Each structure stands twice: as C-alpha cells, then as structure tokens.
Amino acid sequence: MPFIFSLACFEAKRLKKKTELRRLKHLRARSDICTMPDESFLKSFRVDKDTFKIILQKLQPHLKTTRLPQSIQFAAVLRFLATGSFQLCVAKDHHINIGRSTFGKVLHKYIPLMESVLCAENISLQMTEPQIQQSRENFYRKYQLPRIVACIDGTHIRLLKPVQNESVFFNRKGFFSLNAMLICNHNMEILAVDATHPGSCHDSFIWKNSQAKNYLSRSINDNFILADSGYALERFVLTPYRNAELGTFEHKFNMKHAAARNIVERTIGVLKSRFRCLQHGLNYEPKFACKIVNVCCALHNICRQRNTPSEEYVEHNESLENDNAENEYEDHQDGVSLRDEIGVSLRDEIARIIR
C-alpha cells in the first residue's frame, strides 16, 4: 500500500510538472517582448526597444532558426546581464520562461557572438581629431587641465573560485576576481577594456603589458591620460604628486587631477549599475567571464551613444585605495617635467584669477 501511494504521488508530481511546462510554453508563445511598457522594458533589459531591435538585427545573420524565438533568447541574455541572477531572468520572468539548462546553452552561444559582433565596432581607442579636440576642451573647461583626452583605472569583477590556478585570482580585497583595466573619455564611453588578468595583478602591471599602452605611446602625440598613483608617471600619463603639502601648487594640481579622474570612477559605477552581473559575481570560468565583461562594456557604449538613461550608479572607490599602493615602476623624467609645468601654470592661473 505505501508503495502504491508513493507511486501515485510521483505520478501526480510528474503530471503537474508537465502541465506547468505546457503553461510556460503557452505564455512564452503568446508573449511579445516589445509589448512591454517602455519604462519596464528599459528597467528589465537596460536598453530601449529600438536599441534592442538594432542589436538583434546585427546578430540574426549569425544565428540559426530554432523553436525558441531569437528575441526571447536575446532578451534572456540581456536580463541576465542586467540582474546577474538565473532565477530572475529564467524562472520568474513570464516574458521569457525558459529552463536553466536551455538558458545556459543560449548564454554560451550569444556571449561569444555578441563579443565578436559588438566589441570591435563599439570599443576603440582610435579617436578622430574632432573627438580629441572635444575631449581636450571638456577637461580644460571643467578642470583647467590641458591636453587631457582620457582616464584609466582598474576594477575587480568578482568570480566564483576558479578550478585551476585559483591562488592568482585571489585579490588583496580577499575574494576571487578579474582585474579589469578600463580607459574612458569625457563622455564616459569606454575606449579600451582588458579583463584578461587575474585579481592578484596590479593595475600598473596590466597597463605596462597592455596593447592600449603600446598604441597610445605612439599615437597620443602631445596629449595625456589621467591615472591614479598606482600607475607610473610617464610622458603621456599624468599621475598625482605624492605627499603634496597643503597650499602648494602640487596640492592644487592633485585636487584638479582627482576631480577630473573621477570621470573613470563614475564610468565604472554606471557600468556596474547598468549590468548588475558585474556587481554580484560571475559563476563562470575566467575566460568566459572576460567575454561577459567585454560585452557589457560594448553595450554600455551603445547606451551612452544613444543617450539611454541609466540607474543611479554605485560609488566606485577602488582607485582611492590604490593611491597609497606601492608603485613598482619609476616615474619617467619627462613626465615629471611636464607635470611640474602644468602644476606651475595652474598655480599662476589661480593666482591671476584671485587678483
């Protein structure tokens, strides 16, 4: 008798699950992502409907037709990037309603494709002369610092404990991560991203060995990028003075420098607020997590270019901790002279205004 009762319970659960799957498939078949209210759509997927359609059109030539609509698959991926949660984007969202195993396959198909299609087009260090001039004018008008075209900083992307070489991914903050280097312009658009290094790597090491440094050293001419004191002062990289005394031109320079460099901290904050998966942690192997970071940066730039609203950004203050970090690289003498020249001119300009 107990055996028959158990068998009946098992059969009832099986039928209930089968009925639930049919209900979810029915809901998914009848749902249209783009019928959602604009505000809800933006909150759920972090892009507006027009941007959603434009990106999907770029991806479609590389996708095969399946029973699961491409719009649903793409929406599921964006929902995951926006929340960082399987349950929210898979089980609880009636507009999507796909199983976890199915979603895993979708994610591993779409992220590499989005990286190859979107990143090369939307993330680039190559700036036109008008773009360079606009950036220079913007930084000078707001912060009185001449010839600034970009800012650089690093941020940690939390990871699940890697299976291999876990020790190198354990960072100084006490968790496993990737250390992602970002370079941005005055409009908080990301010009370069390098998320290939583990969390134990120092910002200055990543910069020294990056393709971005090699490119900028040849092409930036007489312009500068701003970095915190975790980086070495170079001919084209301006860092703050160490131990500047109050009231000196060094201290005045540092104040202007910190205000201007805040743009990259805000960029990282907006990026992580828009795509919460970068806040909550990525439960994937480092190579795939790196692809997710790249895709989020490309989508962030698309949103900036299309003036897509973003939520309130989280405060990013990792660079404040780097200000006191030991710098293993010596400052370049040309950089010291150029920084002193800018600092003195800034002091003279302030004195002229006061008079």
ROSE-116506 format. One line per 10 residues: number of its first residue (from 1); for each residue x, y, z of N, C-alpha, C. Coordinates in steps of 0.1 Angstrom, whole numbers, plus 5000, padded with zeros to 4 digits. Example, Ala and Ser with C-alpha at 12.3 -4.5 7.8 and 13.67 -1.06 7.14 Angstrom:
% ROSE-116506
1	5132 4943 5078 5123 4955 5078 5132 4967 5078; 5128 4978 5071 5137 4989 5071 5129 5000 5079 .
% end
This chain:
% ROSE-116506
1	5008 4988 5000 5000 5000 5000 5008 5013 5000; 5018 5014 5009 5027 5026 5008 5034 5027 4995; 5037 5016 4989 5044 5017 4975 5035 5023 4965; 5022 5019 4965 5012 5024 4956 5010 5039 4958; 5009 5043 4971 5007 5057 4975 5019 5065 4970; 5031 5060 4971 5043 5068 4967 5043 5069 4952; 5039 5058 4945 5039 5058 4930 5028 5069 4925; 5017 5069 4933 5007 5079 4929 5011 5093 4931; 5019 5096 4942 5024 5109 4944 5034 5113 4933; 5043 5103 4930 5053 5106 4919 5046 5109 4906 .
11	5035 5102 4903 5028 5104 4890 5021 5118 4890; 5016 5121 4902 5009 5134 4903 5019 5146 4901; 5031 5144 4907 5041 5155 4905 5046 5156 4891; 5047 5144 4884 5051 5144 4870 5041 5151 4861; 5028 5148 4864 5018 5154 4856 5017 5169 4859; 5019 5173 4871 5019 5187 4875 5030 5195 4868; 5042 5189 4868 5054 5195 4861 5051 5196 4846; 5045 5186 4840 5043 5186 4826 5033 5197 4823; 5022 5198 4831 5012 5208 4829 5018 5222 4830; 5027 5224 4840 5034 5237 4842 5043 5240 4830 .
21	5050 5231 4825 5058 5233 4813 5050 5237 4801; 5038 5231 4799 5029 5235 4789 5024 5249 4791; 5021 5252 4803 5016 5266 4806 5027 5276 4803; 5039 5273 4807 5050 5283 4804 5053 5284 4789; 5052 5273 4782 5054 5274 4767 5043 5282 4761; 5031 5280 4766 5019 5288 4761 5021 5302 4763; 5025 5306 4776 5028 5320 4779 5038 5326 4770; 5049 5319 4768 5061 5323 4760 5056 5325 4746; 5048 5316 4740 5044 5317 4727 5035 5329 4724; 5027 5333 4735 5018 5344 4733 5024 5357 4737 .
31	5036 5357 4744 5042 5369 4748 5050 5376 4737; 5050 5389 4737 5058 5397 4728 5066 5407 4737; 5079 5405 4736 5088 5413 4744 5085 5428 4742; 5083 5432 4730 5082 5446 4727 5068 5452 4730; 5059 5444 4736 5046 5450 4740 5047 5455 4755; 5059 5452 4761 5061 5457 4775 5061 5473 4774; 5057 5479 4785 5058 5494 4786 5073 5498 4785; 5075 5509 4779 5089 5514 4776 5097 5514 4789; 5091 5519 4800 5099 5520 4812 5103 5506 4818; 5093 5497 4817 5096 5484 4822 5106 5477 4814 .
41	5105 5479 4801 5114 5473 4791 5128 5477 4794; 5130 5490 4796 5144 5496 4799 5149 5491 4812; 5140 5490 4822 5145 5485 4835 5148 5470 4835; 5141 5462 4827 5144 5448 4826 5156 5445 4818; 5158 5452 4807 5169 5448 4797 5180 5458 4795; 5179 5470 4802 5189 5480 4802 5191 5487 4788; 5183 5483 4778 5184 5490 4765 5169 5493 4762; 5167 5504 4753 5154 5507 4749 5150 5497 4737; 5137 5498 4733 5132 5488 4723 5139 5490 4710; 5142 5502 4706 5148 5505 4693 5163 5499 4693 .
51	5170 5501 4704 5183 5496 4705 5183 5480 4705; 5173 5475 4712 5171 5460 4713 5170 5455 4699; 5161 5461 4691 5159 5456 4677 5171 5458 4668; 5178 5469 4670 5190 5471 4661 5201 5461 4664; 5204 5458 4677 5214 5448 4681 5210 5434 4676; 5197 5431 4678 5192 5418 4674 5194 5416 4659; 5191 5426 4651 5193 5425 4636 5207 5423 4632; 5217 5428 4640 5231 5426 4637 5235 5411 4640; 5228 5405 4650 5231 5392 4654 5225 5381 4646; 5213 5384 4641 5205 5374 4634 5212 5367 4622 .
61	5220 5374 4614 5226 5367 4603 5235 5355 4608; 5240 5356 4620 5249 5346 4626 5241 5335 4634; 5228 5336 4635 5220 5327 4643 5212 5317 4635; 5210 5305 4640 5201 5296 4633 5187 5297 4639; 5178 5294 4630 5164 5294 4634 5161 5282 4643; 5154 5284 4654 5151 5274 4664 5136 5276 4668; 5131 5266 4676 5117 5267 4681 5116 5279 4691; 5127 5281 4698 5127 5292 4707 5131 5305 4700; 5121 5315 4700 5124 5327 4692 5137 5334 4696; 5143 5340 4686 5156 5347 4688 5154 5359 4698 .
71	5143 5366 4697 5140 5377 4705 5140 5373 4720; 5134 5361 4723 5133 5356 4736 5147 5352 4741; 5155 5346 4733 5169 5342 4737 5177 5355 4740; 5176 5364 4731 5184 5377 4733 5179 5384 4746; 5166 5385 4748 5161 5391 4760 5165 5384 4772; 5166 5371 4772 5171 5363 4784 5185 5367 4787; 5194 5368 4777 5208 5372 4779 5209 5385 4785; 5201 5395 4779 5202 5409 4785 5196 5409 4799; 5186 5401 4802 5181 5401 4815 5191 5395 4825; 5198 5385 4821 5209 5380 4830 5219 5391 4832 .
81	5224 5397 4822 5234 5408 4823 5229 5419 4832; 5216 5422 4832 5211 5433 4840 5210 5429 4854; 5207 5416 4857 5205 5412 4871 5216 5403 4877; 5222 5396 4869 5232 5386 4874 5226 5374 4880; 5213 5372 4878 5206 5361 4885 5199 5352 4875; 5201 5339 4876 5195 5329 4868 5180 5329 4871; 5176 5330 4884 5162 5328 4888 5153 5340 4882; 5159 5352 4883 5151 5363 4879 5149 5363 4864; 5159 5359 4856 5158 5360 4842 5152 5348 4835; 5152 5337 4843 5148 5324 4837 5134 5319 4843 .
91	5134 5318 4856 5122 5312 4862 5111 5321 4866; 5114 5334 4869 5104 5343 4875 5099 5353 4864; 5105 5354 4853 5101 5364 4843 5091 5357 4833; 5078 5361 4833 5069 5354 4824 5070 5358 4810; 5078 5368 4807 5081 5372 4793 5091 5362 4787; 5099 5355 4795 5110 5347 4790 5107 5332 4792; 5106 5328 4804 5102 5314 4808 5109 5303 4800; 5122 5302 4802 5130 5291 4796 5137 5284 4808; 5140 5271 4806 5147 5264 4816 5161 5268 4818; 5167 5264 4829 5180 5268 4833 5190 5262 4823 .
101	5188 5249 4820 5198 5242 4811 5197 5248 4797; 5185 5252 4793 5183 5258 4780 5190 5272 4780; 5188 5279 4790 5194 5293 4791 5209 5292 4791; 5215 5282 4798 5229 5280 4798 5235 5279 4784; 5228 5271 4776 5232 5269 4762 5231 5283 4754; 5220 5290 4756 5217 5302 4750 5228 5312 4753; 5231 5313 4766 5241 5323 4771 5255 5320 4764; 5259 5307 4764 5272 5304 4758 5272 5305 4743; 5261 5306 4737 5260 5309 4722 5260 5324 4720; 5253 5332 4728 5252 5346 4725 5263 5354 4729 .
111	5269 5351 4741 5280 5360 4746 5292 5360 4736; 5298 5349 4731 5309 5350 4722 5304 5357 4709; 5292 5355 4704 5287 5361 4692 5286 5376 4694; 5281 5381 4705 5279 5395 4708 5293 5401 4710; 5303 5394 4715 5316 5399 4717 5322 5402 4703; 5321 5392 4694 5327 5394 4681 5320 5404 4672; 5307 5406 4674 5299 5415 4665 5299 5429 4671; 5298 5431 4684 5296 5444 4690 5309 5451 4695; 5319 5443 4700 5330 5449 4706 5339 5457 4696; 5342 5451 4685 5351 5458 4676 5345 5470 4670 .
121	5332 5471 4669 5325 5482 4664 5323 5493 4674; 5322 5490 4687 5318 5499 4697 5329 5502 4708; 5340 5495 4708 5351 5498 4717 5363 5501 4709; 5368 5513 4709 5380 5516 4701 5388 5527 4707; 5401 5526 4707 5410 5537 4711 5412 5547 4700; 5409 5544 4688 5411 5553 4677 5402 5565 4678; 5407 5576 4681 5398 5588 4682 5402 5598 4670; 5391 5604 4664 5393 5613 4654 5398 5626 4660; 5403 5635 4651 5408 5648 4656 5397 5656 4663; 5385 5657 4657 5374 5664 4664 5371 5658 4678 .
131	5371 5644 4679 5369 5638 4692 5380 5641 4702; 5392 5642 4698 5403 5645 4707 5402 5660 4711; 5399 5668 4702 5397 5683 4705 5385 5685 4715; 5374 5678 4713 5363 5679 4722 5366 5674 4736; 5374 5664 4737 5378 5659 4750 5387 5668 4757; 5397 5674 4749 5406 5683 4755 5399 5696 4760; 5390 5701 4752 5382 5713 4756 5374 5710 4768; 5368 5698 4769 5359 5695 4780 5367 5694 4793; 5378 5687 4793 5386 5686 4805 5392 5699 4810; 5396 5708 4800 5402 5721 4803 5391 5730 4809 .
141	5379 5730 4803 5368 5739 4807 5364 5735 4821; 5363 5723 4824 5358 5718 4837 5369 5718 4848; 5381 5714 4845 5391 5712 4855 5404 5719 4853; 5405 5728 4843 5417 5736 4840 5429 5727 4838; 5428 5715 4833 5439 5707 4830 5440 5706 4815; 5452 5709 4809 5453 5710 4794 5456 5696 4788; 5452 5694 4776 5455 5683 4767 5452 5669 4773; 5441 5668 4781 5437 5656 4786 5426 5649 4777; 5428 5637 4773 5419 5631 4763 5412 5618 4769; 5417 5613 4780 5411 5600 4786 5416 5598 4800 .
151	5409 5589 4807 5413 5585 4821 5414 5570 4821; 5422 5564 4830 5424 5550 4831 5422 5546 4846; 5417 5534 4848 5415 5528 4862 5413 5514 4860; 5414 5506 4871 5411 5492 4872 5399 5489 4881; 5392 5479 4879 5381 5475 4888 5381 5459 4889; 5377 5454 4900 5377 5440 4903 5363 5435 4899; 5362 5424 4891 5350 5417 4888 5350 5404 4896; 5341 5402 4905 5340 5391 4914 5338 5378 4906; 5345 5367 4910 5343 5354 4903 5341 5343 4913; 5334 5333 4909 5334 5320 4917 5348 5315 4917 .
161	5352 5308 4928 5365 5302 4929 5369 5294 4917; 5379 5298 4909 5383 5290 4897 5388 5276 4900; 5386 5267 4891 5390 5253 4893 5405 5252 4892; 5411 5260 4883 5426 5260 4881 5432 5273 4885; 5444 5272 4890 5452 5284 4894 5444 5294 4902; 5437 5289 4912 5428 5297 4920 5435 5308 4928; 5448 5305 4932 5455 5315 4940 5458 5328 4933; 5460 5328 4920 5463 5340 4913 5451 5349 4911; 5439 5343 4912 5427 5351 4911 5422 5357 4925; 5429 5353 4935 5426 5358 4949 5432 5372 4950 .
171	5424 5382 4952 5429 5396 4952 5432 5401 4966; 5437 5413 4967 5441 5419 4980 5429 5422 4989; 5417 5423 4982 5404 5425 4990 5399 5413 4996; 5404 5401 4993 5400 5389 5000 5390 5381 4992; 5388 5383 4979 5379 5374 4971 5385 5372 4957; 5379 5362 4950 5384 5359 4937 5378 5368 4927; 5387 5372 4917 5382 5382 4908 5391 5383 4895; 5386 5390 4885 5394 5395 4874 5397 5410 4877; 5409 5414 4874 5412 5429 4875 5411 5435 4861; 5400 5442 4858 5397 5447 4845 5402 5462 4844 .
181	5410 5464 4834 5415 5478 4831 5406 5485 4821; 5401 5497 4825 5392 5504 4816 5398 5518 4813; 5397 5522 4801 5401 5536 4797 5388 5543 4791; 5385 5555 4796 5373 5561 4791 5376 5576 4787; 5366 5581 4780 5368 5595 4776 5359 5604 4784; 5357 5617 4780 5350 5627 4788 5335 5623 4789; 5330 5616 4779 5316 5613 4779 5313 5599 4785; 5322 5594 4793 5321 5581 4800 5319 5569 4790; 5324 5571 4778 5325 5560 4768 5338 5552 4770; 5337 5539 4770 5349 5531 4772 5357 5529 4759 .
191	5369 5534 4760 5378 5533 4748 5385 5520 4747; 5388 5514 4758 5396 5502 4759 5392 5494 4772; 5392 5481 4771 5390 5473 4783 5399 5460 4781; 5405 5457 4792 5413 5445 4793 5410 5437 4806; 5402 5426 4804 5398 5419 4816 5404 5405 4816; 5416 5404 4810 5422 5390 4808 5431 5387 4820; 5433 5396 4830 5443 5394 4841 5435 5390 4853; 5441 5381 4861 5435 5377 4874 5436 5388 4884; 5428 5387 4895 5427 5397 4905 5440 5401 4913; 5449 5391 4913 5462 5394 4920 5471 5404 4913 .
201	5469 5406 4900 5477 5415 4892 5474 5430 4896; 5485 5437 4897 5484 5452 4900 5480 5459 4888; 5473 5471 4890 5469 5479 4879 5480 5483 4870; 5492 5487 4876 5503 5492 4868 5509 5480 4859; 5509 5468 4864 5514 5457 4857 5505 5454 4844; 5492 5455 4846 5483 5453 4835 5485 5464 4824; 5486 5476 4829 5488 5487 4820 5502 5486 4812; 5512 5482 4819 5525 5481 4813 5526 5471 4802; 5518 5460 4804 5518 5449 4794 5506 5450 4784; 5499 5461 4784 5487 5461 4776 5490 5467 4761 .
211	5481 5463 4752 5482 5468 4739 5478 5483 4738; 5469 5487 4748 5465 5500 4748 5477 5510 4751; 5486 5506 4760 5497 5514 4762 5506 5515 4750; 5509 5504 4743 5517 5505 4731 5511 5514 4721; 5498 5513 4719 5491 5521 4709 5492 5536 4713; 5488 5539 4725 5488 5553 4730 5501 5560 4730; 5512 5552 4733 5525 5557 4733 5530 5562 4719; 5524 5556 4709 5527 5560 4695 5518 5571 4689; 5506 5571 4694 5496 5579 4687 5490 5591 4695; 5493 5592 4708 5487 5602 4716 5493 5616 4714 .
221	5505 5616 4708 5512 5629 4705 5515 5637 4718; 5510 5649 4718 5513 5658 4730 5502 5658 4740; 5493 5648 4740 5482 5647 4749 5485 5638 4760; 5475 5638 4770 5477 5630 4782 5465 5622 4786; 5467 5611 4793 5456 5604 4800 5459 5605 4815; 5449 5605 4823 5450 5606 4838 5449 5593 4844; 5458 5591 4854 5458 5578 4862 5461 5581 4877; 5457 5572 4886 5460 5574 4900 5474 5570 4903; 5478 5572 4915 5492 5570 4919 5496 5555 4919; 5487 5546 4916 5491 5532 4914 5498 5530 4901 .
231	5498 5540 4892 5505 5539 4879 5517 5547 4880; 5526 5545 4870 5539 5553 4869 5536 5565 4861; 5542 5576 4865 5542 5589 4858 5550 5587 4845; 5544 5590 4833 5551 5588 4821 5549 5601 4812; 5555 5601 4800 5555 5612 4791 5540 5615 4788; 5531 5605 4787 5518 5608 4783 5508 5603 4794; 5512 5600 4805 5504 5596 4817 5506 5605 4828; 5496 5612 4833 5497 5621 4844 5492 5615 4857; 5500 5614 4867 5496 5609 4880 5497 5620 4890; 5490 5619 4902 5491 5629 4912 5505 5629 4919 .
241	5508 5641 4925 5520 5641 4933 5518 5633 4946; 5529 5627 4951 5528 5620 4964 5532 5629 4975; 5524 5628 4986 5527 5636 4998 5528 5651 4995; 5519 5656 4988 5518 5671 4985 5513 5678 4997; 5520 5689 5000 5517 5697 5012 5505 5707 5009; 5497 5709 5019 5485 5718 5017 5490 5732 5013; 5483 5738 5003 5487 5751 4999 5497 5752 4988; 5504 5741 4985 5514 5742 4974 5507 5740 4961; 5514 5743 4950 5509 5740 4937 5507 5726 4934; 5515 5717 4941 5513 5703 4940 5500 5698 4945 .
251	5496 5704 4956 5483 5701 4962 5472 5706 4953; 5473 5718 4948 5463 5723 4939 5461 5714 4926; 5473 5710 4921 5472 5701 4910 5465 5688 4913; 5468 5682 4925 5462 5670 4929 5447 5671 4930; 5442 5683 4935 5428 5685 4937 5421 5685 4923; 5427 5692 4913 5421 5692 4900 5422 5678 4893; 5433 5672 4896 5435 5658 4890 5425 5648 4895; 5422 5649 4908 5412 5639 4914 5398 5642 4909; 5395 5655 4907 5382 5658 4902 5380 5654 4888; 5390 5655 4880 5390 5651 4865 5390 5636 4864 .
261	5398 5629 4872 5399 5615 4872 5386 5608 4877; 5378 5615 4884 5365 5609 4889 5357 5604 4877; 5359 5609 4865 5351 5605 4854 5352 5590 4851; 5364 5584 4853 5365 5570 4851 5359 5562 4863; 5359 5567 4875 5352 5561 4886 5337 5561 4884; 5332 5572 4879 5318 5572 4875 5314 5563 4864; 5323 5562 4854 5321 5553 4843 5320 5538 4848; 5329 5534 4857 5328 5521 4862 5316 5519 4871; 5312 5529 4878 5300 5528 4886 5287 5527 4878; 5286 5535 4867 5275 5534 4858 5274 5520 4851 .
271	5286 5515 4847 5287 5502 4841 5282 5491 4850; 5286 5491 4862 5282 5481 4872 5268 5482 4876; 5263 5494 4876 5249 5496 4880 5239 5492 4869; 5244 5495 4856 5235 5491 4845 5235 5475 4843; 5247 5469 4845 5248 5455 4844 5252 5449 4857; 5242 5445 4865 5245 5441 4879 5252 5428 4880; 5253 5420 4869 5261 5408 4869 5275 5411 4873; 5280 5423 4870 5294 5426 4873 5296 5430 4887; 5285 5433 4894 5285 5435 4909 5284 5422 4917; 5275 5414 4913 5271 5402 4921 5281 5391 4919 .
281	5289 5391 4908 5298 5380 4906 5294 5371 4895; 5304 5366 4888 5302 5357 4876 5306 5343 4879; 5297 5334 4879 5299 5320 4882 5303 5312 4870; 5314 5317 4863 5319 5310 4851 5334 5310 4851; 5340 5302 4843 5354 5302 4842 5359 5315 4837; 5371 5319 4841 5376 5333 4838 5376 5337 4824; 5379 5328 4814 5379 5331 4800 5365 5336 4796; 5354 5329 4800 5341 5332 4796 5336 5345 4804; 5341 5346 4816 5337 5358 4824 5343 5371 4817; 5355 5369 4811 5361 5380 4804 5353 5384 4792 .
291	5347 5375 4785 5338 5378 4774 5326 5385 4779; 5321 5382 4790 5309 5389 4796 5312 5403 4799; 5324 5406 4805 5328 5419 4807 5329 5427 4795; 5335 5422 4784 5337 5429 4772 5323 5432 4765; 5314 5423 4766 5300 5425 4761 5293 5436 4768; 5295 5436 4781 5288 5447 4790 5294 5460 4786; 5307 5461 4784 5313 5474 4780 5308 5479 4766; 5307 5470 4757 5302 5473 4744 5287 5478 4745; 5279 5471 4752 5265 5476 4754 5264 5489 4762; 5273 5491 4771 5274 5504 4778 5277 5515 4769 .
301	5286 5513 4759 5289 5524 4750 5278 5526 4740; 5271 5516 4736 5259 5518 4728 5248 5526 4735; 5247 5523 4748 5237 5531 4756 5241 5546 4757; 5254 5548 4759 5259 5562 4760 5257 5569 4747; 5260 5563 4736 5259 5569 4723 5244 5572 4720; 5235 5564 4725 5221 5566 4722 5214 5573 4733; 5222 5578 4743 5216 5586 4754 5206 5578 4762; 5208 5565 4764 5199 5557 4771 5200 5560 4786; 5190 5563 4793 5191 5566 4808 5196 5554 4815; 5203 5556 4826 5208 5546 4835 5203 5548 4849 .
311	5204 5537 4857 5200 5539 4871 5211 5546 4879; 5208 5549 4891 5218 5556 4900 5230 5546 4901; 5242 5552 4898 5254 5543 4898 5260 5541 4912; 5266 5529 4914 5272 5526 4927 5285 5534 4927; 5289 5538 4939 5302 5545 4941 5314 5536 4939; 5323 5540 4931 5334 5532 4928 5346 5539 4934; 5353 5532 4945 5364 5539 4952 5376 5530 4953; 5377 5521 4944 5389 5512 4944 5402 5520 4942; 5401 5530 4933 5413 5538 4930 5418 5546 4942; 5409 5549 4951 5413 5556 4963 5422 5548 4971 .
321	5420 5535 4971 5429 5526 4979 5442 5525 4971; 5442 5525 4958 5454 5524 4950 5463 5536 4952; 5458 5548 4957 5466 5560 4959 5477 5557 4969; 5475 5548 4978 5485 5546 4988 5493 5533 4985; 5491 5527 4973 5498 5515 4970 5512 5517 4965; 5520 5508 4968 5534 5508 4963 5534 5507 4948; 5542 5517 4942 5543 5516 4927 5557 5510 4924; 5557 5499 4917 5569 5492 4914 5577 5498 4903; 5571 5508 4896 5578 5514 4884 5582 5528 4887; 5593 5532 4882 5598 5545 4884 5592 5555 4875 .
331	5590 5568 4880 5584 5578 4872 5594 5582 4861; 5588 5585 4849 5597 5589 4838 5600 5604 4840; 5613 5607 4837 5617 5621 4840 5610 5631 4831; 5607 5627 4819 5599 5636 4810 5585 5639 4816; 5579 5629 4822 5566 5630 4828 5567 5639 4840; 5578 5639 4848 5579 5647 4859 5580 5662 4855; 5587 5665 4845 5589 5679 4840 5576 5684 4834; 5568 5676 4827 5556 5680 4821 5545 5683 4832; 5545 5674 4842 5536 5676 4853 5539 5688 4861; 5552 5691 4864 5556 5703 4871 5552 5716 4863 .
341	5553 5715 4849 5550 5726 4841 5535 5729 4842; 5527 5718 4842 5512 5720 4843 5508 5725 4857; 5515 5720 4867 5512 5724 4881 5515 5738 4883; 5526 5743 4878 5530 5757 4880 5521 5766 4872; 5517 5762 4860 5508 5771 4852 5494 5771 4859; 5490 5760 4865 5478 5760 4872 5478 5770 4884; 5489 5770 4891 5491 5779 4903 5490 5793 4898; 5497 5796 4887 5498 5810 4882 5484 5815 4877; 5476 5805 4871 5463 5809 4866 5454 5812 4878; 5455 5804 4889 5446 5806 4901 5450 5819 4907 .
351	5463 5822 4908 5467 5835 4914 5462 5847 4905; 5462 5845 4892 5458 5856 4883 5443 5859 4886; 5435 5848 4887 5421 5849 4889 5418 5856 4903; 5425 5852 4913 5423 5858 4926 5426 5873 4926; 5437 5877 4919 5440 5891 4918 5429 5899 4910 .
% end
